[in-house]
């Protein structure tokens, strides 16, 4: 049973470009969460999605960031017009049910903005 | 405003001894607490959890203690092994929603 998959593992973008981060949840999991870890910090919640629905986006920056989890395919975290401050590790987690206690994390995507 | 605090950035212990990792929280709505272990370039791996109706949960070498009145929890690892060397994150959540709030982590080094 494959775990949560994220790709790419490393992504380099220049300022002003777009970054797309993908997350394939574990089989049977319909809940997806995105977290961001800045250097020397803990993980910070960004958004919680169920298939085709955004449930909680209280941690998402108001501009340039968006997330989706379509009926088919992976969840996508999209960052438009990236800036240096977006450089971080972005982790996706999935769970089979709603709740704080069943989240399984992927290996993360390390975004570097030049 | 940091709602989950791990005040010590690092801890070094001798193999075979006990490791005690501490965590404090400020949000009284938290009712579920977890510890994650993380190696470099990997995602966090769930270790052990405790809900607010308990004050202790044990799983093998790992025990988590919760003191609700002090808003404090701790992770005990005994005996510590070199393979336990990693960053440990304390996280908290509310059963009514799904987002986790993490501390900054503590780097544990277990010396052979």
Backbone of each chain as ProteinMPNN parsed JSONL, in Angstrom:
{"seq_chain_A": "XXXXXXXXXXXXXXXXXXXXXXXXXXXXXXXXXXXXXXXXXXXXXXXXXXXXXXXXXXXXXXXXXXXXXXXXXXXXXXXXXXXXXXXXXXXXXXXXXXXXXXXXXXXXXXXXXX", "coords_chain_A": {"N_chain_A": [[0.856, -1.182, 0.0], [0.919, 1.936, -1.116], [2.309, 4.937, 0.207], [1.558, 8.404, 0.966], [2.078, 10.376, -1.839], [4.227, 12.791, -3.217], [4.974, 15.161, -5.687], [6.83, 17.551, -7.644], [9.821, 16.402, -5.875], [11.744, 18.265, -5.417], [11.768, 21.638, -6.334], [12.605, 24.299, -8.346], [12.209, 27.687, -8.839], [12.09, 30.851, -10.527], [11.712, 34.193, -9.358], [8.448, 35.415, -9.76], [7.527, 33.39, -11.402], [5.339, 30.504, -11.793], [4.424, 27.994, -9.426], [3.666, 24.586, -9.184], [2.473, 22.149, -7.117], [2.124, 18.751, -6.449], [0.001, 16.254, -5.015], [-0.65, 12.988, -4.218], [-2.974, 11.213, -2.526], [-3.05, 8.586, 0.018], [-4.301, 5.344, -0.88], [-7.764, 5.091, -0.805], [-8.107, 7.256, 0.831], [-9.813, 10.251, 1.259], [-9.461, 12.756, 2.18], [-7.455, 15.593, 2.244], [-4.641, 17.477, 3.262], [-2.694, 20.437, 3.355], [0.459, 21.586, 4.396], [2.919, 23.991, 5.385], [6.385, 24.376, 5.842], [8.544, 26.625, 7.025], [12.034, 27.61, 7.102], [13.624, 26.558, 10.093], [11.262, 26.469, 11.498], [8.085, 25.152, 12.726], [5.61, 22.973, 11.202], [3.052, 24.581, 9.364], [-0.402, 24.827, 9.117], [-2.181, 24.991, 6.063], [-4.366, 24.417, 4.204], [-7.393, 22.489, 3.959], [-8.851, 19.88, 2.222], [-11.536, 18.098, 0.737], [-12.651, 15.671, -1.622], [-13.159, 17.548, -4.447], [-13.944, 19.728, -2.925], [-13.201, 22.582, -0.933], [-12.563, 22.604, 2.398], [-11.492, 23.92, 4.638], [-9.714, 26.759, 4.544], [-8.263, 28.43, 6.091], [-5.584, 28.858, 6.667], [-4.341, 29.676, 4.394], [-2.456, 31.963, 2.458], [-3.833, 35.092, 1.401], [-3.548, 35.94, -1.213], [-2.282, 34.82, -4.341], [-2.008, 32.104, -3.76], [-3.521, 28.93, -4.263], [-5.64, 26.037, -4.046], [-6.622, 22.751, -5.027], [-8.627, 19.782, -5.269], [-9.417, 17.615, -7.316], [-12.076, 15.524, -8.67], [-10.963, 13.404, -10.05], [-7.57, 12.433, -10.058], [-4.563, 14.019, -8.685], [-4.229, 16.122, -5.725], [-3.649, 19.598, -6.047], [-1.427, 22.161, -5.238], [-1.121, 25.452, -5.887], [1.015, 28.09, -6.626], [1.146, 31.305, -7.535], [3.177, 33.707, -9.282], [5.66, 33.574, -7.751], [7.57, 34.465, -4.824], [10.646, 35.186, -3.02], [10.166, 34.639, -0.343], [8.443, 32.508, -0.426], [9.891, 30.245, -0.479], [10.266, 27.133, 0.872], [9.455, 24.07, 2.642], [6.883, 22.07, 1.511], [4.326, 20.196, 2.712], [2.145, 17.503, 2.23], [-0.686, 15.869, 3.577], [-2.747, 13.0, 4.123], [-5.941, 11.543, 4.937], [-8.284, 8.99, 5.972], [-10.625, 9.654, 7.163], [-12.336, 12.5, 8.567], [-10.594, 14.547, 10.875], [-8.163, 15.177, 13.538], [-6.395, 13.143, 14.063], [-5.569, 11.202, 12.268], [-3.799, 11.663, 10.21], [-1.58, 11.15, 7.557], [1.614, 11.754, 6.409], [3.199, 12.985, 3.427], [6.428, 12.945, 1.666], [7.137, 15.522, 1.128], [7.615, 18.611, -0.746], [10.302, 20.489, -1.733], [10.548, 23.767, -2.212], [12.38, 26.138, -3.919], [12.972, 29.487, -4.409], [14.492, 31.526, -6.654]], "CA_chain_A": [[0.0, 0.0, 0.0], [1.796, 3.093, -1.233], [1.989, 6.05, 1.088], [1.239, 9.661, 0.306], [3.131, 10.708, -2.797], [4.29, 14.196, -3.617], [5.973, 15.483, -6.712], [8.196, 17.027, -7.561], [10.421, 16.47, -4.54], [12.455, 19.545, -5.383], [11.295, 22.529, -7.389], [13.295, 25.599, -8.355], [11.52, 28.665, -9.662], [12.553, 32.241, -10.431], [10.675, 35.124, -8.902], [7.438, 35.746, -10.759], [7.023, 32.195, -12.079], [4.307, 29.749, -11.082], [4.82, 26.689, -8.891], [2.558, 23.633, -8.992], [2.892, 21.038, -6.289], [1.108, 17.697, -6.559], [-0.104, 15.316, -3.89], [-1.545, 11.847, -4.396], [-3.203, 10.656, -1.183], [-3.048, 7.131, 0.146], [-5.486, 4.703, -1.452], [-8.9, 5.074, 0.11], [-8.183, 8.511, 1.582], [-10.466, 11.31, 0.492], [-9.202, 14.023, 2.848], [-6.089, 16.041, 1.98], [-4.227, 18.676, 3.995], [-1.399, 20.991, 2.976], [1.176, 22.318, 5.437], [4.161, 24.608, 4.931], [7.409, 24.509, 6.868], [9.615, 27.582, 6.745], [13.273, 27.225, 7.799], [13.683, 26.695, 11.554], [9.905, 26.583, 12.031], [7.254, 23.962, 12.636], [4.7, 22.957, 10.06], [1.897, 25.452, 9.541], [-1.554, 24.413, 8.318], [-2.595, 25.899, 5.005], [-5.7, 24.176, 3.656], [-7.936, 21.137, 4.087], [-9.755, 19.643, 1.113], [-12.111, 16.805, 0.429], [-12.819, 15.585, -3.081], [-13.867, 18.647, -5.128], [-14.383, 20.776, -1.999], [-12.294, 23.171, 0.051], [-13.281, 22.574, 3.677], [-10.932, 24.924, 5.535], [-8.539, 27.403, 3.932], [-7.928, 29.508, 7.01], [-4.14, 29.077, 6.723], [-3.815, 30.032, 3.073], [-2.299, 33.399, 2.163], [-5.015, 35.574, 0.675], [-3.249, 36.151, -2.633], [-1.307, 34.037, -5.111], [-2.072, 30.681, -3.419], [-4.804, 28.259, -4.437], [-5.535, 24.58, -3.938], [-7.769, 22.009, -5.522], [-8.571, 18.329, -5.152], [-10.471, 17.239, -8.258], [-12.676, 14.192, -8.54], [-9.945, 12.47, -10.518], [-6.234, 12.989, -10.068], [-3.983, 14.45, -7.412], [-4.473, 17.474, -5.24], [-2.66, 20.546, -6.558], [-1.231, 23.452, -4.573], [-0.604, 26.342, -6.922], [1.507, 29.387, -6.142], [1.407, 32.183, -8.693], [4.116, 34.828, -9.097], [6.388, 33.24, -6.526], [8.564, 35.39, -4.264], [11.658, 34.447, -2.255], [9.58, 34.2, 0.919], [7.685, 31.266, -0.609], [10.832, 29.123, -0.354], [9.88, 26.362, 2.058], [9.046, 22.688, 2.371], [5.421, 21.955, 1.5], [3.939, 18.819, 3.006], [0.761, 17.093, 2.07], [-1.101, 14.734, 4.4], [-4.079, 12.507, 3.775], [-6.584, 10.717, 5.96], [-9.506, 8.335, 5.486], [-11.778, 10.307, 7.776], [-12.045, 13.831, 9.08], [-10.14, 14.544, 12.265], [-6.743, 15.509, 13.669], [-5.596, 12.029, 14.553], [-5.35, 10.128, 11.289], [-3.13, 12.247, 9.049], [-0.332, 10.531, 7.138], [2.309, 12.781, 5.641], [4.083, 12.68, 2.317], [7.826, 13.326, 1.874], [7.305, 16.962, 0.967], [8.234, 19.253, -1.905], [11.108, 21.616, -1.32], [10.494, 24.836, -3.208], [13.392, 27.186, -3.815], [12.716, 30.598, -5.317], [15.739, 32.269, -6.866]], "C_chain_A": [[0.895, 1.235, 0.0], [1.335, 4.172, -0.285], [1.584, 7.262, 0.288], [2.397, 10.024, -0.613], [3.056, 12.179, -3.157], [5.32, 14.341, -4.73], [5.751, 16.882, -7.241], [8.731, 17.061, -6.135], [11.171, 17.788, -4.356], [11.985, 20.372, -6.576], [12.011, 23.858, -7.248], [12.555, 26.513, -9.311], [12.193, 30.024, -9.486], [11.371, 33.093, -9.973], [9.718, 35.458, -10.045], [6.875, 34.542, -11.5], [5.941, 31.534, -11.224], [4.904, 28.432, -10.59], [3.576, 25.834, -8.717], [3.082, 22.423, -8.251], [1.754, 20.009, -6.275], [1.157, 16.739, -5.372], [-1.101, 14.227, -4.236], [-1.753, 11.201, -3.031], [-3.077, 9.139, -1.181], [-4.35, 6.579, -0.418], [-6.594, 4.671, -0.397], [-9.046, 6.333, 0.94], [-8.8, 9.599, 0.708], [-10.278, 12.692, 1.123], [-7.731, 14.368, 2.657], [-5.827, 17.364, 2.71], [-2.883, 19.125, 3.455], [-0.843, 21.798, 4.143], [2.445, 22.89, 4.829], [5.125, 24.693, 6.111], [8.483, 25.469, 6.385], [10.863, 27.149, 7.508], [13.19, 27.523, 9.288], [12.298, 26.851, 12.188], [9.217, 25.224, 12.026], [6.381, 24.031, 11.402], [3.485, 23.828, 10.37], [0.786, 25.013, 8.579], [-1.877, 25.465, 7.271], [-4.054, 25.67, 4.619], [-6.077, 22.712, 3.832], [-8.982, 20.959, 2.989], [-10.305, 18.219, 1.177], [-12.339, 16.803, -1.068], [-13.737, 16.72, -3.586], [-14.315, 19.768, -4.202], [-13.234, 21.28, -1.139], [-13.071, 23.281, 1.362], [-12.801, 23.702, 4.594], [-9.688, 25.503, 4.87], [-8.042, 28.549, 4.801], [-6.427, 29.794, 7.093], [-3.526, 29.493, 5.395], [-3.597, 31.54, 2.988], [-3.42, 33.846, 1.23], [-4.776, 35.702, -0.819], [-2.226, 35.134, -3.113], [-1.393, 32.533, -4.852], [-3.475, 30.142, -3.687], [-4.58, 26.759, -4.354], [-6.797, 23.954, -4.496], [-7.539, 20.521, -5.31], [-9.707, 17.804, -6.038], [-10.965, 15.817, -8.02], [-11.688, 13.109, -8.986], [-8.593, 13.149, -10.463], [-5.795, 13.528, -8.727], [-4.516, 15.802, -6.96], [-3.327, 18.362, -5.737], [-2.64, 21.766, -5.66], [-0.518, 24.344, -5.586], [-0.192, 27.67, -6.305], [1.852, 30.217, -7.37], [2.404, 33.27, -8.306], [4.928, 34.657, -7.815], [7.377, 34.339, -6.152], [9.506, 34.575, -3.387], [11.09, 33.909, -0.946], [8.726, 32.945, 0.805], [8.584, 30.034, -0.503], [10.575, 28.407, 0.964], [9.718, 24.91, 1.645], [7.531, 22.632, 2.494], [5.06, 20.48, 1.65], [2.454, 18.629, 2.794], [0.505, 15.925, 3.023], [-2.459, 14.271, 3.916], [-4.63, 11.672, 4.919], [-7.861, 10.104, 5.392], [-10.78, 8.971, 6.032], [-11.359, 11.684, 8.25], [-11.561, 13.72, 10.529], [-8.653, 14.787, 12.36], [-5.854, 14.303, 13.885], [-5.243, 10.972, 13.513], [-4.585, 10.617, 10.067], [-1.776, 11.595, 8.804], [0.349, 11.473, 6.15], [3.119, 12.204, 4.487], [5.489, 13.188, 2.592], [8.104, 14.808, 1.683], [7.887, 17.366, -0.38], [9.007, 20.45, -1.392], [11.164, 22.638, -2.449], [11.584, 25.856, -2.912], [13.089, 28.241, -4.853], [13.991, 31.427, -5.432], [15.472, 33.751, -7.106]], "O_chain_A": [[1.548, 1.539, 0.998], [0.145, 4.316, -0.004], [1.303, 7.174, -0.907], [3.559, 9.982, -0.207], [1.98, 12.737, -3.372], [6.385, 13.725, -4.707], [4.616, 17.357, -7.287], [8.131, 17.702, -5.273], [11.214, 18.343, -3.258], [11.828, 19.857, -7.684], [12.025, 24.465, -6.177], [12.304, 26.151, -10.461], [12.783, 30.313, -8.445], [10.206, 32.75, -10.178], [10.148, 35.747, -11.162], [5.845, 34.658, -12.163], [5.67, 31.947, -10.096], [5.765, 27.837, -11.238], [2.565, 26.284, -8.177], [4.016, 21.756, -8.698], [0.584, 20.356, -6.112], [2.218, 16.462, -4.813], [-2.266, 14.51, -4.517], [-0.801, 10.691, -2.441], [-3.007, 8.5, -2.23], [-5.373, 7.263, -0.43], [-6.375, 4.274, 0.748], [-10.018, 6.468, 1.684], [-8.37, 9.835, -0.421], [-10.859, 13.676, 0.664], [-6.86, 13.529, 2.883], [-6.686, 18.245, 2.76], [-2.029, 18.299, 3.133], [-1.549, 22.575, 4.785], [2.984, 22.338, 3.869], [4.736, 25.035, 7.227], [9.234, 25.168, 5.458], [10.758, 26.39, 8.472], [12.745, 28.596, 9.697], [12.194, 27.326, 13.318], [9.695, 24.272, 11.41], [6.405, 25.008, 10.655], [2.961, 23.816, 11.484], [1.016, 24.852, 7.38], [-1.853, 26.666, 7.545], [-4.878, 26.582, 4.69], [-5.225, 21.824, 3.853], [-9.886, 21.781, 2.843], [-9.633, 17.282, 1.609], [-12.226, 17.845, -1.712], [-14.903, 16.826, -3.206], [-15.008, 20.682, -4.65], [-12.4, 20.502, -0.676], [-14.097, 23.958, 1.435], [-13.609, 24.361, 5.248], [-8.71, 24.786, 4.662], [-7.471, 29.518, 4.302], [-6.035, 30.87, 7.546], [-2.309, 29.645, 5.296], [-4.461, 32.314, 3.401], [-3.89, 33.084, 0.385], [-5.714, 35.584, -1.607], [-1.4, 34.657, -2.334], [-0.889, 31.754, -5.661], [-4.478, 30.791, -3.388], [-3.469, 26.272, -4.566], [-7.883, 24.533, -4.448], [-6.403, 20.064, -5.188], [-10.82, 17.577, -5.563], [-10.366, 15.033, -7.285], [-11.595, 12.044, -8.376], [-8.482, 14.33, -10.791], [-6.549, 13.503, -7.754], [-5.167, 16.521, -7.718], [-2.181, 17.92, -5.833], [-3.684, 22.342, -5.351], [0.562, 24.009, -6.073], [-0.951, 28.289, -5.56], [2.742, 29.865, -8.144], [2.464, 33.696, -7.153], [4.88, 35.497, -6.916], [7.934, 35.033, -7.002], [9.218, 33.427, -3.048], [11.49, 32.837, -0.491], [8.326, 32.374, 1.82], [8.091, 28.907, -0.443], [10.659, 29.007, 2.036], [9.826, 24.562, 0.47], [6.967, 23.102, 3.483], [5.436, 19.639, 0.833], [1.633, 19.481, 3.135], [1.385, 15.092, 3.243], [-3.232, 15.054, 3.364], [-3.885, 11.163, 5.756], [-8.447, 10.634, 4.447], [-11.858, 8.847, 5.451], [-10.17, 11.994, 8.323], [-12.059, 12.903, 11.303], [-7.938, 14.624, 11.371], [-4.632, 14.452, 13.885], [-4.669, 9.94, 13.86], [-4.715, 10.036, 8.99], [-0.941, 11.496, 9.703], [-0.261, 11.929, 5.183], [3.648, 11.095, 4.562], [5.732, 13.798, 3.633], [9.179, 15.295, 2.035], [8.553, 16.583, -1.056], [8.459, 21.316, -0.71], [11.754, 22.393, -3.502], [11.692, 26.368, -1.798], [12.961, 27.937, -6.039], [14.5, 31.956, -4.444], [16.41, 34.523, -7.304]]}, "seq_chain_B": "XXXXXXXXXXXXXXXXXXXXXXXXXXXXXXXXXXXXXXXXXXXXXXXXXXXXXXXXXXXXXXXXXXXXXXXXXXXXXXXXXXXXXXXXXXXXXXXXXXXXXXXXXXXXXXXX", "coords_chain_B": {"N_chain_B": [[1.429, 34.347, 17.21], [2.324, 31.754, 19.157], [0.812, 28.764, 19.571], [1.501, 26.23, 20.277], [4.258, 25.126, 21.957], [7.631, 24.27, 21.892], [10.116, 24.493, 23.831], [12.811, 23.877, 24.074], [15.433, 23.65, 21.835], [17.066, 21.49, 21.306], [18.234, 18.219, 22.366], [20.384, 16.023, 24.013], [21.182, 12.701, 24.679], [22.41, 9.785, 26.375], [22.784, 6.588, 24.929], [20.441, 4.107, 25.877], [19.545, 5.475, 28.089], [16.865, 7.551, 29.469], [14.878, 9.606, 27.374], [13.373, 12.724, 27.561], [10.972, 14.679, 26.222], [9.564, 17.824, 25.988], [6.491, 19.751, 25.846], [4.403, 22.554, 25.513], [1.162, 24.075, 25.55], [-1.226, 26.604, 24.602], [-3.841, 26.945, 23.837], [-6.933, 26.236, 25.03], [-8.874, 24.826, 23.753], [-7.805, 22.725, 22.404], [-7.917, 19.238, 22.097], [-6.706, 17.003, 21.379], [-3.636, 15.395, 20.999], [-0.469, 14.96, 19.504], [2.581, 13.253, 18.679], [5.174, 13.58, 16.365], [7.766, 12.182, 14.426], [10.649, 13.142, 12.648], [12.838, 12.704, 9.985], [15.651, 14.127, 8.204], [14.839, 15.507, 5.03], [12.572, 13.991, 4.752], [9.033, 13.275, 5.24], [6.971, 14.057, 8.16], [6.534, 11.443, 10.535], [4.015, 9.668, 12.114], [4.004, 9.093, 15.6], [2.947, 8.714, 18.301], [-0.093, 9.285, 20.119], [-2.473, 11.197, 22.126], [-5.576, 11.639, 23.69], [-7.622, 14.193, 25.24], [-9.058, 13.047, 27.255], [-7.543, 11.269, 28.52], [-4.591, 10.738, 30.593], [-2.286, 9.53, 30.09], [-0.519, 7.627, 27.685], [0.733, 4.704, 26.263], [3.142, 3.124, 24.197], [5.028, 0.648, 23.484], [8.353, 1.546, 23.659], [7.714, 4.162, 23.939], [6.061, 6.737, 25.673], [3.447, 8.946, 26.301], [2.621, 11.71, 28.251], [0.008, 13.648, 29.619], [-0.806, 16.721, 31.021], [-3.425, 18.392, 31.745], [-4.23, 20.589, 33.293], [-1.943, 22.053, 33.546], [-1.459, 22.508, 30.947], [0.402, 21.004, 29.475], [2.474, 18.625, 27.88], [4.393, 15.61, 27.604], [6.878, 13.578, 26.079], [8.186, 10.444, 26.616], [10.956, 8.469, 26.061], [12.157, 5.348, 26.401], [14.218, 2.491, 26.626], [16.485, 4.892, 25.233], [17.595, 4.9, 21.836], [20.204, 4.925, 19.322], [18.999, 5.122, 16.77], [16.798, 6.63, 17.299], [17.468, 9.213, 16.993], [16.508, 12.216, 15.725], [14.273, 14.81, 14.515], [11.714, 15.868, 16.625], [8.338, 16.557, 16.631], [5.78, 18.175, 18.36], [2.273, 18.182, 18.212], [-1.013, 19.593, 18.038], [-4.594, 19.374, 18.122], [-8.1, 19.996, 17.439], [-10.935, 18.031, 18.009], [-13.166, 18.778, 16.646], [-12.412, 19.968, 14.323], [-10.004, 19.651, 11.652], [-7.404, 20.565, 11.402], [-3.957, 20.593, 12.25], [-1.85, 21.982, 14.748], [1.461, 22.762, 14.988], [4.445, 22.481, 17.024], [7.77, 23.975, 17.081], [9.605, 21.992, 17.007], [12.044, 19.631, 18.253], [15.398, 18.698, 18.301], [16.597, 15.571, 18.73], [19.393, 13.871, 19.891], [20.913, 10.823, 20.174], [23.475, 9.427, 21.837], [25.84, 6.923, 21.12]], "CA_chain_B": [[1.14, 33.772, 18.514], [2.597, 30.328, 19.107], [-0.105, 28.044, 20.435], [2.182, 25.007, 20.709], [5.641, 25.554, 22.152], [8.673, 23.347, 22.308], [11.061, 25.545, 24.192], [14.204, 23.457, 23.934], [15.661, 23.285, 20.432], [17.807, 20.24, 21.153], [18.435, 17.371, 23.54], [21.349, 14.957, 23.766], [21.154, 11.715, 25.747], [23.218, 8.589, 26.175], [22.038, 5.381, 24.565], [19.992, 3.323, 27.029], [18.921, 6.34, 29.095], [15.55, 8.059, 29.116], [14.749, 10.919, 26.732], [12.107, 13.382, 27.911], [10.743, 15.817, 25.346], [8.457, 18.579, 26.56], [5.672, 20.558, 24.942], [3.368, 23.339, 26.192], [0.188, 24.663, 24.638], [-1.978, 27.706, 25.214], [-5.244, 26.921, 23.42], [-7.668, 25.261, 25.841], [-9.782, 24.062, 22.889], [-7.128, 21.53, 21.923], [-8.286, 18.052, 22.847], [-6.005, 15.85, 20.814], [-2.22, 15.748, 20.948], [0.287, 13.947, 18.776], [4.012, 13.428, 18.47], [5.679, 13.115, 15.088], [9.219, 12.081, 14.286], [10.994, 13.53, 11.284], [14.22, 12.644, 9.526], [15.912, 15.105, 7.135], [14.361, 15.235, 3.665], [11.402, 13.112, 4.775], [7.881, 13.849, 5.908], [6.774, 13.62, 9.545], [5.956, 10.114, 10.745], [3.258, 9.615, 13.362], [4.639, 8.281, 16.632], [2.021, 8.374, 19.372], [-1.046, 10.367, 20.362], [-3.26, 11.097, 23.351], [-6.719, 12.55, 23.723], [-7.68, 14.907, 26.507], [-9.745, 12.275, 28.298], [-6.532, 10.428, 29.174], [-3.401, 11.465, 31.021], [-1.098, 8.747, 29.735], [-0.675, 6.615, 26.648], [2.008, 4.016, 26.145], [3.291, 2.251, 23.033], [6.403, 0.161, 23.465], [9.325, 2.404, 24.365], [7.231, 5.543, 23.919], [4.934, 7.068, 26.534], [3.103, 10.362, 26.316], [1.896, 12.141, 29.441], [-0.709, 14.905, 29.423], [-1.245, 17.437, 32.21], [-4.332, 19.4, 31.182], [-4.284, 21.808, 34.108], [-0.725, 22.824, 33.253], [-1.347, 22.618, 29.482], [1.754, 20.493, 29.231], [2.617, 17.208, 27.612], [5.777, 15.185, 27.445], [7.131, 12.282, 25.438], [9.289, 9.717, 27.228], [11.483, 7.369, 25.258], [13.076, 4.582, 27.232], [15.52, 3.126, 26.562], [16.78, 5.614, 23.99], [18.477, 4.191, 20.912], [20.746, 5.85, 18.318], [18.037, 5.3, 15.688], [15.779, 7.61, 17.702], [17.974, 10.552, 16.678], [15.641, 12.83, 14.708], [13.527, 15.963, 15.027], [10.415, 15.466, 17.151], [7.356, 17.638, 16.655], [4.546, 18.066, 19.112], [1.178, 18.788, 17.464], [-2.289, 19.584, 18.755], [-5.752, 19.633, 17.284], [-9.435, 19.919, 18.033], [-11.686, 16.954, 17.362], [-14.223, 19.36, 15.823], [-11.87, 20.274, 13.001], [-8.949, 18.699, 11.273], [-6.055, 21.107, 11.234], [-3.009, 20.403, 13.327], [-0.937, 23.075, 15.063], [2.73, 22.148, 15.341], [5.531, 23.22, 17.636], [8.919, 24.172, 16.188], [10.396, 20.778, 16.954], [13.252, 19.493, 19.057], [16.33, 17.741, 17.714], [17.102, 14.608, 19.708], [20.584, 13.116, 19.514], [21.191, 9.747, 21.123], [24.888, 9.084, 21.691], [26.102, 5.493, 21.367]], "C_chain_B": [[1.303, 32.255, 18.436], [1.695, 29.601, 20.075], [0.486, 26.729, 20.947], [3.669, 25.333, 20.779], [6.526, 24.392, 22.576], [9.881, 24.224, 22.578], [12.515, 25.161, 24.076], [14.438, 23.055, 22.489], [16.363, 21.945, 20.263], [17.962, 19.524, 22.482], [19.411, 16.264, 23.153], [21.332, 14.001, 24.95], [22.025, 10.521, 25.372], [22.307, 7.424, 25.808], [21.678, 4.591, 25.836], [19.307, 4.146, 28.106], [17.544, 6.794, 28.608], [15.673, 9.415, 28.415], [13.386, 11.475, 27.123], [11.983, 14.652, 27.076], [9.461, 16.518, 25.814], [7.744, 19.456, 25.543], [4.61, 21.28, 25.77], [2.402, 23.901, 25.164], [-0.639, 25.72, 25.367], [-3.474, 27.638, 24.896], [-6.01, 25.833, 24.174], [-8.684, 24.459, 25.027], [-9.117, 22.807, 22.33], [-7.547, 20.33, 22.765], [-7.642, 16.791, 22.273], [-4.57, 16.256, 20.563], [-1.424, 14.604, 20.329], [1.767, 14.286, 18.817], [4.379, 12.811, 17.126], [7.199, 13.114, 15.143], [9.563, 12.409, 12.844], [12.491, 13.419, 11.055], [14.413, 13.69, 8.429], [15.408, 14.612, 5.787], [13.227, 14.208, 3.628], [10.241, 13.838, 5.418], [7.781, 13.37, 7.342], [6.109, 12.252, 9.597], [5.263, 10.099, 12.101], [3.927, 8.643, 14.343], [3.615, 7.789, 17.659], [1.099, 9.559, 19.606], [-1.758, 10.149, 21.694], [-4.426, 12.07, 23.237], [-6.847, 13.117, 25.126], [-8.418, 14.154, 27.604], [-8.771, 11.358, 29.039], [-5.407, 11.299, 29.705], [-2.113, 10.711, 30.683], [-1.459, 7.784, 28.61], [0.694, 6.016, 26.359], [1.994, 3.133, 24.897], [4.748, 1.83, 22.952], [7.317, 1.045, 24.293], [8.835, 3.84, 24.538], [6.01, 5.71, 24.823], [4.701, 8.564, 26.461], [2.261, 10.637, 27.555], [1.242, 13.484, 29.155], [-1.153, 15.463, 30.765], [-2.107, 18.6, 31.744], [-4.329, 20.692, 31.98], [-3.076, 22.69, 33.843], [-0.568, 23.09, 31.768], [0.043, 22.181, 29.038], [1.683, 19.018, 28.867], [4.084, 16.878, 27.408], [5.808, 13.807, 26.792], [8.344, 11.666, 26.113], [9.682, 8.562, 26.31], [12.476, 6.614, 26.132], [13.064, 3.108, 26.838], [15.736, 3.823, 25.219], [17.78, 4.819, 23.155], [19.018, 5.185, 19.882], [19.8, 6.107, 17.154], [16.901, 6.255, 16.028], [16.219, 9.036, 17.377], [17.202, 11.127, 15.496], [15.086, 14.124, 15.297], [12.14, 15.477, 15.439], [9.505, 16.687, 17.24], [6.176, 17.251, 17.527], [3.469, 18.761, 18.279], [-0.107, 18.659, 18.265], [-3.423, 19.9, 17.803], [-7.03, 19.586, 18.088], [-10.22, 18.851, 17.288], [-12.805, 17.496, 16.48], [-13.716, 19.857, 14.479], [-10.614, 19.464, 12.784], [-7.554, 19.273, 11.239], [-5.225, 20.883, 12.485], [-2.161, 21.657, 13.489], [0.328, 22.454, 15.621], [3.599, 23.086, 16.163], [6.698, 23.297, 16.657], [9.81, 22.943, 16.106], [11.592, 20.815, 17.881], [14.105, 18.409, 18.421], [16.894, 16.854, 18.817], [18.317, 13.888, 19.128], [20.84, 12.075, 20.587], [22.605, 9.25, 20.859], [25.099, 7.601, 22.002], [26.964, 5.289, 22.622]], "O_chain_B": [[0.544, 31.563, 17.756], [1.8, 29.801, 21.285], [0.014, 26.182, 21.944], [4.269, 25.761, 19.793], [6.203, 23.639, 23.495], [10.58, 24.642, 21.655], [13.377, 26.035, 23.988], [13.719, 22.205, 21.963], [16.272, 21.326, 19.203], [17.844, 20.112, 23.556], [19.278, 15.647, 22.096], [21.452, 14.43, 26.097], [22.329, 10.292, 24.202], [21.195, 7.301, 26.323], [22.499, 4.432, 26.74], [18.578, 3.607, 28.938], [17.118, 6.472, 27.499], [16.471, 10.262, 28.816], [12.372, 10.784, 27.029], [12.783, 15.578, 27.207], [8.422, 15.887, 26.008], [8.312, 19.848, 24.524], [3.986, 20.671, 26.64], [2.791, 24.173, 24.028], [-0.731, 25.719, 26.594], [-4.285, 28.218, 25.619], [-5.76, 24.645, 23.975], [-9.289, 23.52, 25.544], [-9.805, 21.917, 21.831], [-7.535, 20.392, 23.995], [-7.993, 15.669, 22.639], [-4.301, 17.313, 19.992], [-1.681, 13.431, 20.601], [2.154, 15.445, 18.97], [3.968, 11.701, 16.789], [7.82, 13.936, 15.816], [8.855, 12.003, 11.922], [13.3, 13.956, 11.812], [13.444, 14.098, 7.79], [15.542, 13.434, 5.455], [12.958, 13.621, 2.58], [10.417, 14.875, 6.058], [8.425, 12.39, 7.715], [5.227, 11.948, 8.793], [5.856, 10.472, 13.113], [4.349, 7.546, 13.979], [3.447, 6.585, 17.853], [1.462, 10.701, 19.327], [-1.667, 9.084, 22.305], [-4.271, 13.187, 22.745], [-6.264, 12.597, 26.077], [-8.407, 14.576, 28.761], [-9.121, 10.749, 30.05], [-5.278, 12.46, 29.318], [-1.008, 11.182, 30.95], [-2.546, 7.207, 28.584], [1.685, 6.733, 26.226], [0.995, 2.49, 24.578], [5.591, 2.554, 22.423], [7.083, 1.262, 25.482], [9.482, 4.64, 25.214], [5.056, 4.935, 24.753], [5.64, 9.355, 26.548], [1.323, 9.905, 27.867], [1.844, 14.355, 28.527], [-1.797, 14.77, 31.554], [-1.594, 19.662, 31.39], [-4.416, 21.776, 31.405], [-3.164, 23.916, 33.904], [0.342, 23.81, 31.358], [0.75, 22.896, 28.328], [0.927, 18.256, 29.468], [4.901, 17.741, 27.085], [4.892, 12.998, 26.94], [9.407, 12.285, 26.18], [8.839, 7.79, 25.853], [13.498, 7.159, 26.55], [11.987, 2.523, 26.725], [15.221, 3.379, 24.193], [18.679, 4.162, 23.681], [18.363, 6.187, 19.595], [19.797, 7.207, 16.601], [16.13, 6.645, 15.152], [15.42, 9.966, 17.476], [17.243, 10.58, 14.394], [15.393, 14.485, 16.434], [11.476, 14.761, 14.689], [9.853, 17.705, 17.839], [5.649, 16.142, 17.437], [3.725, 19.818, 17.701], [-0.269, 17.738, 19.065], [-3.242, 20.601, 16.808], [-7.044, 19.192, 19.254], [-10.167, 18.784, 16.06], [-13.343, 16.762, 15.65], [-14.513, 20.139, 13.585], [-10.213, 18.68, 13.644], [-6.594, 18.523, 11.06], [-5.715, 20.97, 13.611], [-1.798, 22.31, 12.511], [0.286, 21.711, 16.602], [3.519, 24.308, 16.034], [6.633, 22.761, 15.551], [10.674, 22.858, 15.233], [12.088, 21.881, 18.246], [13.611, 17.345, 18.049], [17.58, 17.328, 19.722], [18.271, 13.365, 18.015], [20.967, 12.402, 21.767], [22.895, 8.717, 19.788], [24.607, 7.088, 23.007], [27.279, 4.153, 22.977]]}, "name": "protein", "num_of_chains": 2, "seq": "XXXXXXXXXXXXXXXXXXXXXXXXXXXXXXXXXXXXXXXXXXXXXXXXXXXXXXXXXXXXXXXXXXXXXXXXXXXXXXXXXXXXXXXXXXXXXXXXXXXXXXXXXXXXXXXXXXXXXXXXXXXXXXXXXXXXXXXXXXXXXXXXXXXXXXXXXXXXXXXXXXXXXXXXXXXXXXXXXXXXXXXXXXXXXXXXXXXXXXXXXXXXXXXXXXXXXXXXXXXXXXXXXX"}
